[in-house]
């Protein structure tokens, strides 16, 4: 029941989601749709695609894919395919802020299938190398499944089992 209220709040314009939730946007938001949504892919896709949303909210939508892959709810191939579709749309719209974030999420998945698109994003100047460099993209692809396993193992757990433990270290 909380999902619609959470989504409405994080979809507020500009910095309003951060005014309400501060760092929870970038530390918890990606973990919510995979737990609460009946169709988490639809929710995540809507967050990524909505140009009116704050760029970090959109990034968290992409990061939710990583949790679904790690938890075995979707395959790596499906995630790369769907995220590559979003990347194509971002490149076509020259959506610079979110393009780099999406590439950084794809890197977790050793995205050899999306390399041509990623190269196009770099060539068009849509990826800030401070977010993710080409060398990291190349390394992820060269290490393949091993890279993906390691990268996904470092993610926070999906959902929050203990709210007090989750929040006690927050400023």
Backbone bond lengths (Angstrom), bond angles and torsions (degrees), N, CA, C in turn:
res aa  C-N    CA-C-N  psi(-1)  N-CA   C-N-CA  omega(-1)  CA-C   N-CA-C  phi
1 X - - - 1.446 - - 1.524 111.51 -
2 X 1.330 117.45 -26.94 1.461 120.60 -176.79 1.525 112.87 -75.95
3 X 1.320 117.52 -21.90 1.458 120.25 -172.35 1.527 112.82 -56.23
4 X 1.320 118.90 -46.26 1.460 119.64 -177.06 1.527 111.20 -62.87
5 X 1.324 118.21 -38.98 1.473 120.81 178.04 1.526 110.89 -67.05
6 X 1.319 117.15 -40.18 1.468 121.09 178.62 1.523 109.75 -63.82
7 X 1.319 117.00 -46.99 1.464 120.49 -179.59 1.523 111.54 -63.81
8 X 1.309 116.55 -40.46 1.466 119.20 177.92 1.528 110.15 -61.03
9 X 1.311 117.10 -41.28 1.471 121.12 -178.93 1.530 111.84 -69.26
10 X 1.328 118.00 -43.01 1.474 119.12 -178.03 1.526 111.85 -75.62
11 X 1.330 116.59 -13.30 1.457 120.40 178.29 1.527 112.74 -94.03
12 X 1.317 117.19 7.83 1.453 120.04 174.90 1.522 109.10 -64.94
13 X 1.320 117.79 154.43 1.476 119.71 -175.45 1.532 113.81 -70.97
14 X 1.324 113.69 157.07 1.465 121.97 172.12 1.513 113.98 57.03
15 X 1.320 115.02 -130.62 1.461 121.90 -176.01 1.528 113.39 -91.07
16 X 1.321 117.59 2.28 1.461 119.88 -177.32 1.532 113.68 -56.50
17 X 1.345 119.87 -38.54 1.471 117.43 176.46 1.534 112.17 -59.20
18 X 1.326 116.97 -36.80 1.468 120.52 179.18 1.518 111.35 -73.58
19 X 1.326 117.09 -32.88 1.456 120.01 175.82 1.521 110.30 -61.65
20 X 1.318 116.51 -36.40 1.465 120.88 -179.62 1.526 113.00 -81.91
21 X 1.342 116.81 -43.55 1.468 120.21 -168.32 1.528 114.53 -117.19
22 X 1.328 116.28 -6.12 1.462 122.38 -179.48 1.536 110.53 47.87
23 X 1.325 117.74 -130.99 1.461 122.12 -174.24 1.528 114.15 -69.52
24 X 1.319 117.62 -8.85 1.468 119.14 176.73 1.526 110.47 -62.23
25 X 1.332 117.16 -26.16 1.465 119.77 177.83 1.522 109.23 -58.00
26 X 1.323 117.57 -47.49 1.470 120.19 -175.37 1.524 113.41 -93.64
27 X 1.309 118.71 -6.44 1.461 118.25 -179.85 1.523 113.64 -112.44
28 X 1.333 117.48 -16.21 1.464 119.30 -175.05 1.529 113.56 -130.54
29 X 1.326 118.25 -29.38 1.463 120.45 -170.43 1.524 113.90 -54.55
30 X 1.324 118.42 -42.16 1.472 120.40 -178.88 1.524 111.95 -62.05
31 X 1.323 116.88 -22.64 1.457 121.21 -176.71 1.527 113.33 -85.25
32 X 1.327 117.36 -9.76 1.464 120.43 -174.28 1.533 113.16 -82.95
33 X 1.346 120.78 -53.98 1.479 118.56 -178.32 1.535 114.17 -57.72
34 X 1.339 119.77 -39.65 1.464 117.12 179.13 1.530 113.96 -61.22
35 X 1.324 116.91 -22.91 1.465 120.39 -179.49 1.523 112.06 -94.46
36 X 1.328 116.73 -40.86 1.458 119.86 -170.41 1.531 115.41 -97.92
37 X 1.313 117.84 -23.96 1.473 119.71 -173.86 1.524 112.09 -84.27
38 X 1.325 115.44 139.53 1.461 120.11 172.66 1.520 109.97 -65.14
39 X 1.332 115.86 -37.94 1.463 122.19 177.53 1.533 108.28 -126.37
40 X 1.340 116.77 82.45 1.469 118.84 -175.40 1.522 113.58 -60.34
41 X 1.323 118.31 -32.05 1.463 120.12 179.64 1.526 111.11 -62.89
42 X 1.316 117.12 -40.87 1.468 120.39 178.32 1.520 110.30 -62.45
43 X 1.331 117.23 -44.09 1.463 120.94 -179.68 1.523 110.17 -64.65
44 X 1.325 117.04 -46.71 1.464 120.68 -179.13 1.525 110.90 -63.83
45 X 1.327 116.60 -43.51 1.472 120.16 178.48 1.526 111.41 -60.00
46 X 1.332 116.56 -41.56 1.465 120.05 179.47 1.523 111.21 -64.81
47 X 1.316 117.66 -38.91 1.463 120.32 178.06 1.530 110.75 -64.42
48 X 1.321 116.52 -45.81 1.467 120.57 -178.04 1.529 110.91 -63.49
49 X 1.311 116.85 -43.71 1.462 121.61 -171.01 1.526 114.41 -79.78
50 X 1.309 118.12 -17.98 1.460 120.80 -174.23 1.525 110.91 -78.86
51 X 1.313 116.32 101.67 1.467 122.85 -176.92 1.522 113.40 -64.00
52 X 1.314 116.94 -18.32 1.464 120.24 -178.04 1.530 112.35 -81.39
53 X 1.334 117.17 -12.51 1.463 120.01 -176.87 1.521 111.63 -82.29
54 X 1.298 114.78 157.72 1.454 121.97 173.76 1.533 108.59 -57.07
55 X 1.322 116.66 140.00 1.468 120.64 -176.19 1.522 112.71 -59.33
56 X 1.337 118.09 -33.36 1.462 119.85 -179.33 1.519 112.03 -73.38
57 X 1.313 117.07 -31.97 1.467 121.04 174.11 1.529 108.72 -63.59
58 X 1.330 116.03 -43.04 1.467 120.40 179.31 1.525 111.15 -64.91
59 X 1.317 116.66 -40.03 1.459 121.66 178.11 1.526 110.34 -61.39
60 X 1.308 115.87 -43.20 1.463 119.23 179.26 1.524 111.38 -63.05
61 X 1.332 116.22 -32.63 1.467 118.94 174.28 1.518 110.72 -59.16
62 X 1.335 116.41 -43.70 1.473 120.15 178.20 1.518 111.07 -65.73
63 X 1.315 117.10 -38.66 1.463 119.90 -178.57 1.527 112.00 -65.83
64 X 1.324 116.37 -27.31 1.466 119.22 176.90 1.522 112.45 -58.27
65 X 1.327 116.45 -30.26 1.468 120.55 176.80 1.531 111.40 -59.24
66 X 1.313 116.13 -38.55 1.467 119.98 -178.05 1.524 111.09 -62.77
67 X 1.311 116.38 -38.81 1.465 120.01 178.57 1.521 111.11 -66.00
68 X 1.338 115.76 -40.20 1.465 119.25 179.02 1.529 111.31 -64.37
69 X 1.334 116.76 -37.75 1.470 119.82 177.18 1.519 109.68 -68.11
70 X 1.318 116.49 -49.25 1.464 119.85 -178.32 1.523 111.74 -58.11
71 X 1.337 115.92 -38.72 1.463 120.71 -177.80 1.524 113.10 -82.82
72 X 1.350 117.64 1.51 1.457 121.53 177.03 1.522 113.86 75.43
73 X 1.312 117.92 18.86 1.464 120.58 -178.56 1.516 112.19 -86.97
74 X 1.350 116.96 -24.85 1.458 121.96 170.22 1.520 106.80 -139.49
75 X 1.313 115.96 159.07 1.465 119.53 179.61 1.527 110.57 -80.78
76 X 1.294 115.51 158.68 1.452 121.86 174.42 1.525 109.60 -57.69
77 X 1.339 116.16 -43.48 1.464 120.62 -178.44 1.531 111.45 -61.62
78 X 1.329 117.22 -42.05 1.462 119.78 178.86 1.521 110.32 -64.74
79 X 1.331 116.70 -41.85 1.467 119.84 179.63 1.524 110.99 -62.90
80 X 1.332 116.72 -45.72 1.468 119.62 179.92 1.524 109.34 -62.13
81 X 1.309 118.28 -43.49 1.461 121.79 -179.16 1.525 111.38 -61.27
82 X 1.319 116.63 -48.05 1.470 120.31 -177.89 1.529 110.95 -67.81
83 X 1.335 116.67 -42.43 1.467 119.93 179.28 1.525 110.99 -67.21
84 X 1.335 116.87 -35.21 1.468 120.07 176.22 1.530 110.15 -64.35
85 X 1.316 117.55 -35.81 1.463 120.60 175.10 1.523 111.60 -61.61
86 X 1.325 115.84 -42.30 1.464 119.72 175.45 1.525 110.58 -65.03
87 X 1.328 116.60 -40.38 1.468 119.85 179.60 1.530 110.40 -61.27
88 X 1.323 116.97 -42.47 1.470 120.22 177.84 1.534 110.39 -56.35
89 X 1.335 115.81 -46.70 1.465 120.17 -179.60 1.523 111.39 -64.38
90 X 1.314 117.28 -39.61 1.465 120.86 179.24 1.527 111.28 -65.32
91 X 1.313 116.41 -41.43 1.468 120.77 177.99 1.527 109.63 -63.50
92 X 1.325 116.73 -45.42 1.460 120.94 -178.86 1.524 111.94 -60.65
93 X 1.335 117.02 -32.19 1.470 121.17 179.52 1.529 111.96 -93.61
94 X 1.346 117.00 -0.50 1.475 121.48 -176.52 1.523 110.58 54.20
95 X 1.317 115.91 44.51 1.471 123.61 -178.52 1.527 108.53 -83.74
96 X 1.325 116.12 75.95 1.467 122.74 -171.33 1.523 114.01 -58.30
97 X 1.326 120.80 -47.52 1.458 117.48 -175.47 1.531 113.85 -59.58
98 X 1.312 116.94 -41.81 1.467 119.94 -174.20 1.529 112.04 -85.55
99 X 1.326 118.00 -25.24 1.469 120.92 -179.41 1.522 111.08 -58.37
100 X 1.319 117.37 -47.89 1.460 120.57 179.76 1.515 112.64 -61.81
101 X 1.331 116.21 -40.52 1.462 119.62 178.57 1.533 110.86 -63.98
102 X 1.324 115.79 -40.87 1.459 119.00 -179.92 1.528 110.81 -65.05
103 X 1.322 116.97 -40.75 1.469 120.02 176.27 1.531 109.59 -61.35
104 X 1.327 117.51 -40.36 1.466 119.65 179.98 1.522 111.53 -63.37
105 X 1.326 117.52 -33.42 1.465 121.09 176.43 1.531 109.88 -71.61
106 X 1.317 116.79 -43.39 1.469 120.02 178.08 1.526 111.78 -58.83
107 X 1.321 117.59 -34.18 1.467 120.77 -178.87 1.526 111.44 -57.87
108 X 1.322 117.88 -32.47 1.466 120.83 176.91 1.530 110.96 -57.76
109 X 1.332 116.34 -27.24 1.458 122.04 -171.75 1.531 113.50 -103.27
110 X 1.351 117.00 14.33 1.470 121.29 179.77 1.537 109.76 45.64
111 X 1.332 117.45 66.12 1.469 122.80 -164.42 1.524 116.01 -81.19
112 X 1.316 117.99 60.53 1.473 120.32 -178.36 1.525 111.94 -57.50
113 X 1.335 117.04 -32.43 1.463 121.09 -179.42 1.528 111.91 -68.80
114 X 1.321 116.91 -22.99 1.459 121.08 -176.40 1.528 111.99 -106.03
115 X 1.330 117.26 9.52 1.464 120.37 -174.76 1.529 112.35 -59.28
116 X 1.307 117.76 -40.35 1.466 120.17 -179.80 1.533 110.99 -61.08
117 X 1.327 116.39 -43.31 1.464 120.77 177.31 1.530 111.26 -65.14
118 X 1.315 116.03 -42.47 1.465 120.48 -179.95 1.523 109.71 -62.72
119 X 1.321 116.70 -44.26 1.470 120.10 176.93 1.529 110.88 -59.34
120 X 1.334 116.77 -41.16 1.464 120.28 178.45 1.529 110.58 -61.84
121 X 1.333 116.52 -41.37 1.469 120.14 179.32 1.527 110.82 -62.25
122 X 1.338 116.92 -43.22 1.469 120.21 176.57 1.531 110.54 -64.29
123 X 1.321 116.71 -46.58 1.466 120.77 -177.29 1.524 111.94 -61.40
124 X 1.321 116.86 -30.88 1.476 120.39 179.59 1.520 112.02 -88.25
125 X 1.344 117.23 3.21 1.463 121.05 177.41 1.512 114.07 73.26
126 X 1.324 117.29 26.77 1.461 121.44 -176.90 1.528 113.65 -96.15
127 X 1.346 117.08 -2.02 1.463 120.74 -179.44 1.521 108.40 -119.97
128 X 1.312 115.89 119.67 1.457 120.94 175.64 1.529 107.53 -74.92
129 X 1.333 118.48 120.29 1.462 119.89 -178.31 1.531 113.66 -63.54
130 X 1.324 117.49 -14.11 1.468 119.78 174.83 1.523 110.92 -73.68
131 X 1.317 116.58 -26.47 1.464 120.31 177.75 1.523 109.44 -77.20
132 X 1.328 115.95 -50.42 1.469 121.12 177.61 1.533 107.74 -157.40
133 X 1.306 115.44 127.33 1.457 120.42 -179.62 1.519 112.48 -91.48
134 X 1.305 114.96 160.07 1.478 119.88 178.49 1.525 111.62 -60.36
135 X 1.341 116.64 -35.08 1.468 118.77 180.00 1.520 111.42 -62.16
136 X 1.326 116.62 -36.99 1.464 119.73 177.70 1.532 110.83 -66.84
137 X 1.323 116.37 -38.57 1.462 120.43 176.25 1.530 109.03 -60.73
138 X 1.324 116.31 -49.75 1.468 121.11 -179.24 1.525 111.68 -61.63
139 X 1.334 117.14 -41.75 1.463 119.97 -179.98 1.525 110.92 -64.50
140 X 1.336 116.39 -41.94 1.465 118.81 -179.60 1.525 110.64 -61.23
141 X 1.330 115.95 -41.71 1.463 119.89 -179.21 1.527 110.98 -68.75
142 X 1.330 116.89 -40.12 1.465 118.77 -178.75 1.530 111.79 -68.00
143 X 1.333 117.17 -32.70 1.469 119.78 179.33 1.524 112.74 -86.69
144 X 1.322 116.94 -19.25 1.459 122.24 172.78 1.511 115.30 57.11
145 X 1.323 115.17 -129.15 1.467 122.01 -173.90 1.524 112.33 -58.82
146 X 1.308 117.25 -36.83 1.463 121.11 178.60 1.530 110.33 -60.61
147 X 1.338 116.60 -44.98 1.462 121.76 177.82 1.530 110.14 -59.19
148 X 1.321 115.20 -47.72 1.458 120.58 -177.17 1.522 111.08 -61.30
149 X 1.324 117.10 -46.05 1.471 120.45 178.80 1.521 111.22 -57.30
150 X 1.334 116.40 -47.77 1.467 120.54 -179.44 1.523 111.04 -63.60
151 X 1.325 116.21 -45.86 1.469 120.50 -177.57 1.526 111.07 -62.74
152 X 1.323 117.41 -44.64 1.456 120.68 -178.51 1.527 111.90 -69.29
153 X 1.323 117.04 -29.78 1.467 120.05 -179.72 1.529 112.06 -68.51
154 X 1.319 117.70 -19.02 1.468 121.26 -179.49 1.527 113.25 -87.91
155 X 1.319 117.61 -4.55 1.463 120.72 -179.04 1.526 111.07 -73.03
156 X 1.315 115.40 152.62 1.462 120.79 173.56 1.515 109.22 -64.07
157 X 1.325 116.55 156.94 1.461 118.56 177.62 1.526 110.75 -63.38
158 X 1.315 116.02 151.88 1.452 121.02 174.77 1.526 107.27 -73.13
159 X 1.308 116.51 135.05 1.457 120.05 -178.83 1.517 111.53 76.34
160 X 1.317 114.78 178.52 1.459 121.51 179.37 1.515 106.82 -129.80
161 X 1.326 116.19 114.08 1.463 120.40 -179.31 1.526 111.99 -82.30
162 X 1.328 116.49 -34.93 1.457 121.18 -176.18 1.528 108.52 -132.23
163 X 1.318 116.62 101.08 1.462 121.54 -175.35 1.523 111.40 -61.20
164 X 1.317 117.63 -41.04 1.473 120.97 -179.77 1.521 110.25 -62.02
165 X 1.323 117.71 -48.35 1.467 120.84 179.32 1.518 110.50 -62.00
166 X 1.317 117.06 -37.59 1.469 121.18 179.94 1.521 111.45 -64.95
167 X 1.306 116.72 -40.62 1.463 121.22 -172.91 1.527 114.77 -92.70
168 X 1.329 119.31 -14.97 1.464 119.73 -172.86 1.523 114.68 -66.49
169 X 1.341 118.02 -19.94 1.463 119.73 179.19 1.526 112.54 -97.17
170 X 1.321 117.01 -2.37 1.464 120.16 179.69 1.505 109.80 -73.07
171 X 1.325 115.77 141.80 1.472 119.64 176.36 1.481 106.98 -62.43
